[in-house]
Amino acid sequence: LTDVYSSSPALGRYFRSAQVVYFSNESSTVFYQLEFSVPPSTEEFMENTMNPDFIRNVLRQNIYDED
């Protein structure tokens, strides 16, 4: 995750760290926490760039690009 987000053109300058919060071998589930350092935010910045769907799609696109 660190490589994905730190090299992202959209999020790389804001990304600080990623850590696993929970991992389960049984269900192949991982919960992780991403830390971003954002500038004094505007509502538009938080709704668009820091939108959870947008952040997930950066990871999703990286996975698709590797296939």
C-alpha positions, 0 to 999 in steps of 0.5 A: 500500500505504501508504494501504491499511495506514495507513487499516486499522482493524485495522492502521493504528495499527501500520503504519509503511512499505511498500517494493518489494523486487523488481519484474518487468514480465515476470511482473507480480510485486512483492515488498514489505516491510511494516514494523509497530511492534507493542506488546510482543507476546503470542502471541495478538496475533502469531498473529492480528493479525500473521498473514500471512494476515490482513495479506494479507486486509486488502489483498485486501479493499481491492481487492474494495472498489474494484471 
